[in-house]
């Protein structure tokens, strides 16, 4: 029996299944929710619906045409984005060392021959440990190959390749702002909780949501950063929309400290 889903999620999933039949599109043998919903952190009106669709074989060009129409029609105003990747079940057998090039949906458009960032080790672990089955066997029954060392290498590489540059670009963006000028709180929360989430996994091995990472960070980081984490959690929950630039700058300082703390753990 399908677990109880938020109404908007249930409507979107049901509409997706109807559209597959309407367009005679390839139907997954297994369909699973991952991401914020699987991790208990789905934010109505703000979160995407993240899915993994397991196919008996990757779709043909004609099948991709049909799936493209499904996702275009599914992207209705006011409905949560339905983003995810299409995998050959055999691809689950080993944790990928880097994101795979597979068909995936993002922002209502099916991408056919691009690298899908979410086809990465975190998704494999999230699916195995927390995935919500909509079609097909339970995640525990899937032949998912999990490589903890590979997960750690991927996360450490992501800190270096993405987050260091993100922090640098954030500092550049703030350089021309006065201390009291407003900055989007959601962007700050993305950074603070994103790095805390990676650090939590590197230290504990757990796959956690952004909110859970913030709560973990309240205990894991020095007390001097408590205000940054509490502000990020408030933004994540939609309780604040803007921050003064000075507070955003302090958040970047935290991110740099957390990043530097995380990397030695990844080599342990």
ABEGO torsion letter per residue (X at the ends): XBBBBBAAAAAAAAAAAAAAAAAGBBBBABBBBBEAAAAGABBBGABBBBBBBBBABBBBAAAAAAAAAAAAAABBBGBBBBBEBBBBAAAAABBBABBBBBBBBBGGBBBAABBBAABBAAAAAAAAAABBBABEBBAAABBBBBBAAAAAAAAAAAAAAAAAAAAAAAAAAAAABBAABBBBAAAAAAAAAAAAAAAAAAAAGBBBBAAAAAAAAAAABBAAAAAAAAAAAAAAAGABABBBAAAAAAAAAAAAAAAAAAAAAAAX
